[in-house]
Amino acid sequence: MTDDPAGGLVVTGIGTVSADGFDFRTALGRRGYKYLPAAAQYLLAAAKGALAQAGPGALEAVGPEERGAAVGTNSAAVALHHTMDRTITATGAEDLSPALAPYFSVNLFGSRLATEHDLKGFNLTFTSPRVAGLEALQAGRRAIATGRARRLLAGATEEALPEGEPGADRPESGAVALVLEPASAARNRGAAALGRVAVRSFFLPPRVAASADGAGQAAALLRDALAALGHRADRPLTVTAVLDGSPVGEAVAAALAGRAPTGWAPDDRAPDDRAVAGQTLNDRAPNDRTPDEWAPDGRPVAGRLERVPAGAGALEPMARVAAALAAPAGHPHAVVTAAAEGNTAVCLVTPGPGPDPDPGSGADATSGGTGDGPGRSGGTEASSR
């Protein structure tokens, strides 16, 4: 293999699709897509846009066995499952649509993408709450580094949740796709390098997040993640945080800002240190703690911080990564997201071509993202074609 390993990967194509006004006939064509679930249509359309921007040869320069796919989702199949349940209950399984029935398995959404573009190196699906799209980037890059492929198509797709489902009031519907290839390959074919992305994920237990030192623990984990991704603490860093109001979300937000969670006194909690069911941190009593009681050294993790309300799934963090790639070259930007369950991920985005990193830098290190213990992210399904 002559191409750079994962450390030299650059993004050469970005595709984004919103459900608003989406027409599969316009986006994909009139034949072959009508009976696909909406989330599959969104993903295929986003990938088509990303590949069009990447230009001819983005995938074709290597054989099918050297192309990989990694997709994250939380709710791509939920609406379909509801429809299938109603059909079986009302009239029986024989009335299920033969075209839609295979998509009861969430793996089929990524598999359809792999089939469309002849991606036979690997095909990975991730379902961890909120971080699934970033985990797709992380694992896809790691697979490139280990030689499983030389090109990567990674993304996230979601469909709006049915009424009554948890998170239905915060719907996400659409897709984001990124094309990644070695910087040397992009240069050789004259393609523009839009930037570099690297991800580190970890687990912040909700019980720890809700404790008096929750923000301090989150700050230490975030600093470790950024350092592992190659960010120097003395460099200015813009951070977009996609967070909810859970104990984990509030602890991460407080760590990024170098302060106690808004409106929460750590001592005002359930006797066993667990968050009160149905109660967000902003519902709790005010506090009078100072920032240095939360951030280990009294400094915020972020320089400029934008907090974005999290949606129901994994789409918003990936959309923010895509947006960060459009920033001026050389300005590092971190996208941080966390789920109430404890899954947390940091994506360091460096827009523009940038210098080629040391191939041995290990920029995509993971703190046990696929193993046991505190670093576990979970929610991963994988298949190789």
N, C-alpha and C positions, 0 to 999 in steps of 0.2 A: 504494500500500500504506500503510495507516494504522497497522498494528501496529508495535510495537518490533522492531528487528532482533535478532540473536542475543544481543547484550549484555543484553537485557531478558527473555530466556527464563527461565521458571521451570518446575520439575517439578510437575505437578499429579496425577500418578498413578504408582504403583509396583506392579508385579506380580512375584511370585517363585513359582517352581514347583520342587519337588524330585521326583526320580524315585521316591523312597521313598513307596510307597502310592499312586502316581499312577494314576488311572483316567480315560482319555480320555472315557468315557461320562458320568462325573459332571462332569468339568471342562469339556467342550465340547459334549456331546450325543451321542446314539446314532447319528446318521446323518451321513455325509459326512467322517468323520475316521478310520474304522477302519483304512484302508490307508495312512495317512500314516506316514512314519518317526517314530520316537519323538521326535527332536529337533524336528521340525516341530510335533508335538503339544504339546510343552513350551512352545515359543515362542508358539503361538497361545493357550494357556491363560494364560501370563504376560501377554500383551498384553490378553487379555480382563479379567484382574484389574486391570491398570493403568487401562484405560479405565473400568471400573466405579468405581474410586476417583476418577478425574478428573471423572466425572459427565457428564450429558447435555450435548451441545454441544461437547465437547472437540475432536472432529474435525468434526462436522456444521456448525459455524459457518462453515466455509469449503468451497469446492468441492473435488472430488477432485484437481484439478490443483494444489491448494495444500497438499496433504498429502504428507509424505515418510516413508520408512522407511530405517533404517540398522541392520544386524545384523552382529554379530561372532561368529565360530566358528572353532574349530580342528579339531574332530572330529565335527561333526554327521553327516557322510556316511561316515566310515571304516568303521563296522560294516556299513553297507549295501554298501559296495564289496566287503568281504570276502564277504558273502552272494552278491552278484552274481558274483564271481569263482568261487565254488564251484559255483554253478548252471551257469555257462557251461562250466566244466571237466568237470562230471559229466554233464550232459544236453544242453547247447547253449543258445544265446542265445534260442531260441524259447520257452524255459520261464521267461524273466524275467517278473516281474509287470508288466503294463502300468501299474498304478497307481504302482508304486515306481520303475520304470526311469528316469523323468525326473529323479529326485533324485540320479542319479549326479553331476549338476552342483550344487555347493554354493550357487550362486545361487538355486536353486529354493526353498530354505528361506525366504529373505526374500521371494521372489516370491509364495509362498503367503500370507504375512502381508499383503503389499500387495494381493493379490486379495481376501482376506477383508474388508479394511477400505477398499477403494477408494482406495488411496494411489497417485496417479498423478503426483505432482510429481517424485519421484525414488525409486529403490530401490537401495540400496548394500549390498554384502556385503564384509566385511573378514575376512582370514584370517591376519594377522600373528601369530606365536607370542605367546601370552599377552596381548598388548595389544589384540587385535582388538575386544573390546567397548568399550574406552575410545576406540579410534580411530573406532568407529561414532558415539559421542557427539561426538567432535571434528569429524568430517567432516559429520555431520548438522547441527550448529550452524553450521558454516561455510556450508553450503548455504542455510540459512535466512537468514544474513546477506547472501548474494548475491542473494536474492530468488527462489530456486528453489521455495520453499514457505513456508507460514506456520505449519504444525503439524508436529511430529516425533514419530514412534514409534520409539524406539531400544532395542536390547537385545542380549543374547548368549544363545546356546543351545549345549548340548553333549550328546553321548551317550557313555556309557562305551565305552572302547576295547576291542576284542577282545583276548583273551589273546595275548601275544607281541608286541604293538605297543609301541613305546617310550612310556612313560608309563602303561601299563595298570595299574601298581601304584599310581597316583595318580589314580583315575578321577574324572571330573566328569560329572554327569548331571542336567540340569534347565535352567532358563532364568530370566532376569531381563528385564523390560521397563519402560521409563520413557516417560511421556507428557510432552512439553515444548511449551509455548505461551507467547506473549508475556504478560508480567505484566499489561498493560492488558486483554487479552482475558480472562484469568482473573478479574480484578476485575469486569469488566463482567457476567460470568455468575455471580458469587458463588462461584467455586471457590477453595479454599484453596491457597495457594502453599506447597509442602512444602520448597522450597529451590532453590538454584541450583547448577549444575555447570558447570565449564569444564575443558578438557583441553589439555595440551601434550605432544607426543611428541618423542622424539629417539632417536638411535642411539649407543650406547656400544660400540665395537668390542671383542670379547672379548680381543683381543691387548692393547689399552690397559687394559682392566679388570684383566688379570692382571699388569700391570707394577707397578713399585714405586710409581708415582703413580696407580694405578688408582682408589683411593678419593678422592684429591684431584680427579681429573678428573670423577668422578661427582658429587662435592659441588658443583663449579662448574656443571655442567649442571643439577643439581637446583635450585640457587639461581636460576639464570637462568630456569628453567621457572616456578618459583613467583612470581618477580618479574613475569614476563610475564603471569601469571594474576591479578595484582593483589594478591598477598600481600605485606605489609610484613614485613621480616625481624625487626622488634622486637616483632611480635605473637606470642603463644603459638600453637603449632600442634600439634595431635594428628595423628600420621601412622600409618596402617596400611600396612605394607609386605608385599606378596604376592610372595615371592621363593623361588627354589630355591637350591641350594648350588653353582651354577656360579660361575666367576670374575666374571661380570657381576652375578649376584645378591649375591655376597659383597661386591663393591666398592660396590654401591648401599647395602647394609645398613650397611657401615662408614661411608660418607659420611653417612647419616642419623643415625648414633649419634656421629659425630665420633671414630672410633677406627679402628685397623687391623682388617682382617678377622680374626675369631676363629681362632686356631690356625694362622695362615699367616704365614710370613716371606717377603716378596717376593723375597728373593734365593734362596730354595729353590724353584726352578722349572726347567723344561726349559731347555736351553742357548739355544734360540732364542726364549725368552720366551713360548712357547705353553704353555697348560695341559697337563698330562700327561693323555693320554686315559684316561678312566675314573676319574680321581682328582678328588675334590672338595677344596675348599680346607681343609675341616676335617680332612682326612687328612694335612695337611702339618705341618711342624715348628713349634713355638711361636715367637713373635717377641717382641722387646723394644722395639719402636718405640713412641714416644709419640703421643698423638692429634694433636698439632700437626704431625707429619710426614705426616699423612694429610689432615685437613681443612685447607684453605688458611689459615684464620685460627684454627684450633684449636677452633672452635665446631661442635656438631652441627647438622645441617640441621633435625632434628625436635626438638620440645619433649618431648612424651610419645610414645613409639614402641612400637607393637605389631607384631611380626613374625609373619606367618602363612605356614605352608608352602604353596607353590604347588601347585596341581593340574596335571593334564595339559594343560588348555586355558585358555580365556579367561573362564570363568564366575566364578571366585572374586573377581577384582577388581571385576566389576560387582556381585556380591552385596554386597561391602564398601561400594561407593558407595551402594547402596540402604539398607544399614544406617546409614550415616553421615547420611543425610537424616532419620533419626528422632531425631537428637541434639537437645539444646536449641537453640532459635533463636539464630542469631548466633555460634555456636561453630564456627569454621572447622576443617575436617578434610581432610587430604590422603590420598588413596589412591595409593600408588606401586607399580608393578609392572614387572618386567623379565624378559626371556627370556634363555636361555643364548646365543642367536644375537645379542643386542645390542639388540633392540627394547625400548624403555623408555618409560613413559608416566606422567604425573602428572595426577590429577584433583583439583581443588580443589572441595570441597563446602562450601556455606554453607547450613545448615538454616534454615528459616523464610522469610518473604517478603522481608525485607531491603529496603534502599533501591534504587530504580531506578538502575542504573549509567549512566554516560555512554555513549550509543549509539556513540560513536566510540572507545571504550576498547580495542577489539580484544582482548577477553579470551580469545579462542580462537586466538591466534597460534600458528603452528606453525613449528618450526625445520626447515623443509624436509621435512616429513613425507611429502610425495608427490613429492619431487624427488630429484636425485642428491646425493651427498656425505654428510657425517657425519650429517645430520638425517634421512636416509632411513629409513622404517619398512618399506615394502614390503608384499607380501602382500595387495594390495587388488584386489578385483574389483568392477566397478561396472556397473550397468545402469539405464537410465531407461525407465519405462513410458509 
